[in-house]
Amino acid sequence: MNHQLIISDPGIMMGKPVVKGTRITVELILEKMSTGETIEQIISEHPRLSKDAVLAALEFAANAIKADVIYPVTVGKL
């Protein structure tokens, strides 16, 4: 995957990771996919994106989650 497709610049979207050359955040791509949108639907809505860019965003997010950080999750009341 092309890691150069995802950048973080304090002057663009407050430094959130975005697809290079756009203001489309990795966060937005993840949100859209979590609601069931396909890569093709996302590209259709955002024609400046490519399949490689969407896949790079997913890879970036996967790598970010691999960091040595614990994310506590609560499920209902015990």
C-alpha positions in Angstrom: 0.0 0.0 0.0 1.1 3.5 -0.6 1.7 5.2 2.7 2.4 8.5 1.1 -1.3 8.8 0.2 -2.1 9.7 3.9 -0.7 12.9 5.4 -1.1 14.9 8.5 -0.6 18.6 8.3 -1.5 21.0 11.1 -2.8 23.4 8.4 -5.3 20.9 7.0 -8.3 19.7 9.0 -6.5 20.6 12.3 -3.8 17.9 11.6 -6.1 15.0 11.3 -4.8 12.4 8.8 -6.2 13.0 5.4 -5.9 11.6 1.9 -3.2 13.7 0.2 -4.5 16.5 -2.0 -7.9 16.4 -0.3 -9.6 17.4 2.9 -11.1 13.9 3.3 -10.1 12.5 6.6 -9.3 8.9 7.4 -11.9 9.3 10.1 -14.6 10.1 7.5 -13.7 7.1 5.4 -13.9 4.8 8.5 -17.2 6.3 9.5 -18.7 5.7 6.1 -17.4 2.1 5.9 -18.7 1.4 9.4 -22.2 2.3 8.2 -21.9 -0.2 5.4 -20.8 2.0 2.5 -18.7 0.3 0.0 -15.4 1.6 -1.4 -17.2 2.2 -4.7 -19.9 4.2 -3.0 -17.3 6.3 -1.2 -15.4 7.0 -4.4 -18.7 7.9 -6.2 -19.5 10.5 -3.5 -15.9 11.8 -3.4 -14.5 11.5 -7.0 -11.1 12.8 -5.9 -10.5 9.5 -4.0 -9.2 6.3 -5.6 -9.5 2.8 -4.4 -5.8 2.9 -3.4 -6.5 6.0 -1.3 -9.4 4.3 0.6 -7.3 1.2 1.2 -4.4 3.4 2.4 -6.7 5.0 4.9 -7.8 1.6 6.2 -4.2 0.5 6.5 -3.3 3.7 8.3 -6.1 3.2 10.8 -5.2 -0.5 11.3 -1.6 0.5 12.0 -2.7 3.3 14.4 -4.7 0.8 16.4 -1.7 -1.5 16.8 0.0 1.2 18.9 0.7 0.1 22.5 -2.4 1.9 23.9 -5.2 0.3 25.8 -8.7 1.3 24.8 -11.0 0.5 27.6 -14.4 -0.6 26.4 -17.5 -0.8 28.7 -20.4 -2.9 27.7 -23.6 -2.1 29.7 -23.7 -2.3 33.4 -22.3 -5.3 35.3 
